[in-house]
């Protein structure tokens, strides 16, 4: 049987995780299809940027397991964890393990880079990011190329992430999926998360609608 999950993730972290996963898939698909789907691709990017700003804030204001200080550790901790796995020591602790913590950092960084470059990109046709007019054509071209290349880096990183989760869950019988779907929920914590999401959404609205005018 899978090992127990411990406390699990708080509700805002769980909602963030699945919302980001769905939006990343949607953004990738609409970006590849292009055409009439590009406005939806851009809206999805704005939603992702909102989520990323929220996760940054929640990494300091959220529950213990959600805070960056609880799972972002040095390279030695990640190496020690890998060695322990190789020896068969597969004890499941609450939150992310050191390797999983670094995967979170990589995925968030790639998603942030993608959202940032998208603000300055265009499709060489009728659609462009809200800040594209603020920079030169050469910068727009560079940002557009980086935006396109980084999409495939995200796809590769997501593939590694899904493969790792699958190995933990079904090969090693360590229940890492359980905390993604169930866990604690506190009214005060949820209210704080809603306030932060609203503030982040307002910031993104200003960036993509008000500031470019």
C-alpha positions in Angstrom: 0.0 0.0 0.0 1.2 3.6 -0.6 2.7 5.3 2.4 0.7 7.9 4.4 0.8 11.4 3.1 1.2 13.4 6.3 -0.5 16.8 6.4 -1.0 17.3 2.7 -1.0 20.6 0.9 -3.3 23.4 1.9 -6.3 24.2 -0.3 -4.8 27.3 -2.1 -1.7 25.3 -3.0 -3.7 22.4 -4.4 -5.9 24.8 -6.4 -2.9 26.6 -7.7 -1.2 23.4 -8.8 -4.1 22.0 -10.8 -5.1 25.4 -12.3 -1.5 26.0 -13.4 -1.3 22.5 -14.9 -4.5 23.0 -16.9 -3.5 26.4 -18.1 0.0 25.3 -19.2 -1.5 22.5 -21.3 -4.1 24.9 -22.7 -1.5 27.6 -23.5 0.8 25.1 -25.2 -2.0 23.7 -27.3 -3.5 27.1 -28.3 0.0 28.5 -29.0 0.7 25.6 -31.4 -2.7 25.9 -33.1 -2.4 29.7 -33.4 -4.9 31.6 -35.5 -8.2 32.5 -33.8 -7.0 30.7 -30.7 -4.2 33.2 -30.0 -6.4 35.6 -28.0 -7.3 32.7 -25.7 -3.6 31.8 -25.6 -2.8 35.4 -24.4 -5.6 35.3 -21.8 -4.3 32.0 -20.5 -0.9 33.6 -20.2 -2.3 36.4 -18.2 -4.0 33.9 -15.9 -0.7 32.0 -15.5 1.1 35.2 -14.6 -1.5 35.9 -12.0 -1.0 32.4 -10.5 2.7 32.8 -10.5 2.6 36.1 -8.6 0.2 34.5 -6.2 2.5 31.5 -5.7 5.5 33.8 -5.1 3.5 35.5 -2.3 2.1 32.3 -1.0 5.6 30.9 -0.7 6.1 33.4 2.1 2.6 33.8 3.5 1.2 30.3 3.1 1.1 27.2 5.3 4.4 25.6 6.4 4.5 23.1 3.5 3.8 25.9 1.0 6.6 28.1 2.0 9.8 28.0 0.0 11.9 27.7 3.2 10.3 24.3 3.8 11.3 22.6 0.5 14.0 24.7 -1.3 17.2 23.3 0.1 20.8 23.2 -1.1 22.4 20.8 -3.6 23.7 18.6 -0.9 20.3 17.9 0.5 19.1 17.0 -3.0 22.1 14.7 -3.5 21.6 13.1 -0.1 17.9 12.4 -1.0 18.9 10.8 -4.3 21.4 8.6 -2.6 18.8 7.6 0.0 16.4 6.6 -2.8 19.1 4.6 -4.5 19.7 2.7 -1.2 16.0 2.0 -0.9 15.3 4.5 1.9 12.1 5.9 0.6 10.4 7.6 3.6 7.7 10.0 2.6 7.7 13.3 4.4 5.1 16.0 4.3 5.5 18.5 1.5 8.1 18.3 -1.2 11.3 16.3 -0.9 14.6 18.2 -1.8 14.5 16.9 -5.4 10.9 17.8 -5.8 11.5 21.2 -4.3 14.1 22.0 -7.0 11.7 20.7 -9.7 9.1 23.2 -8.4 11.7 26.0 -8.7 12.6 25.0 -12.2 8.9 24.7 -13.4 8.0 28.1 -11.8 11.0 29.8 -13.3 10.3 28.4 -16.8 6.6 29.4 -16.5 7.6 32.9 -15.3 10.1 33.2 -18.2 7.4 32.1 -20.6 4.8 34.6 -19.3 7.4 37.4 -19.3 8.6 36.9 -22.9 5.0 36.5 -24.0 4.3 40.1 -22.9 6.8 41.3 -25.6 6.2 38.7 -28.3 4.2 38.7 -31.5 3.0 36.2 -34.1 4.4 38.2 -37.0 0.8 38.8 -38.1 -2.1 40.3 -36.1 -1.4 39.5 -32.5 1.2 40.9 -30.1 1.8 41.0 -26.4 0.6 44.1 -24.5 4.2 45.4 -24.0 5.5 44.8 -27.5 5.0 48.4 -28.5 7.2 49.5 -25.7 10.3 47.9 -27.1 12.1 47.8 -30.5 11.3 45.3 -33.2 14.6 43.5 -32.6 13.7 42.9 -29.0 10.2 41.7 -30.0 11.8 39.2 -32.4 14.2 38.0 -29.8 11.4 37.6 -27.2 9.2 35.8 -29.7 12.0 33.3 -30.5 12.7 32.7 -26.8 9.0 32.4 -26.1 8.7 29.7 -28.8 11.8 27.8 -27.6 10.9 28.0 -23.9 7.5 26.3 -24.6 9.4 23.1 -25.5 11.6 23.4 -22.4 8.4 23.6 -20.3 7.0 20.6 -22.1 10.2 18.6 -21.4 10.2 19.7 -17.7 6.6 18.7 -17.3 7.4 15.3 -18.9 10.2 14.8 -16.4 7.9 15.9 -13.5 5.1 13.6 -14.5 7.5 10.7 -15.0 9.0 11.3 -11.5 5.6 11.4 -9.9 4.7 8.2 -11.7 7.8 6.4 -10.4 7.2 7.6 -6.8 3.5 6.8 -6.9 3.4 3.4 -8.7 6.9 2.0 -8.7 8.0 2.9 -5.2 4.4 3.0 -3.7 4.9 6.4 -2.2 1.7 8.4 -2.2 2.7 11.7 -3.7 -0.6 12.3 -5.5 -2.8 12.1 -2.5 -1.5 15.5 -1.0 -2.3 17.1 -4.4 -6.0 16.3 -4.1 -6.7 16.3 -0.4 -5.4 18.1 2.6 -6.1 20.8 5.2 -8.4 23.8 4.6 -8.6 26.7 7.0 -11.0 29.6 6.5 -8.6 32.3 7.5 -5.9 30.9 5.3 -8.3 30.6 2.3 -9.5 34.2 2.9 -5.9 35.4 2.8 -5.3 33.5 -0.4 -8.3 35.1 -2.0 -7.0 38.5 -1.1 -3.6 37.7 -2.6 -5.1 36.3 -5.8 -7.3 39.5 -6.2 -4.2 41.7 -5.6 -2.2 39.7 -8.2 -5.0 39.8 -10.7 -5.2 43.6 -10.3 -1.5 43.9 -10.8 -1.6 41.8 -14.0 -4.6 43.9 -15.2 -2.7 47.1 -14.7 0.4 45.6 -16.5 -1.5 44.3 -19.6 -4.3 46.9 -19.9 -3.6 50.1 -18.1 0.1 50.5 -18.5 0.3 50.0 -22.3 -2.1 52.9 -23.0 
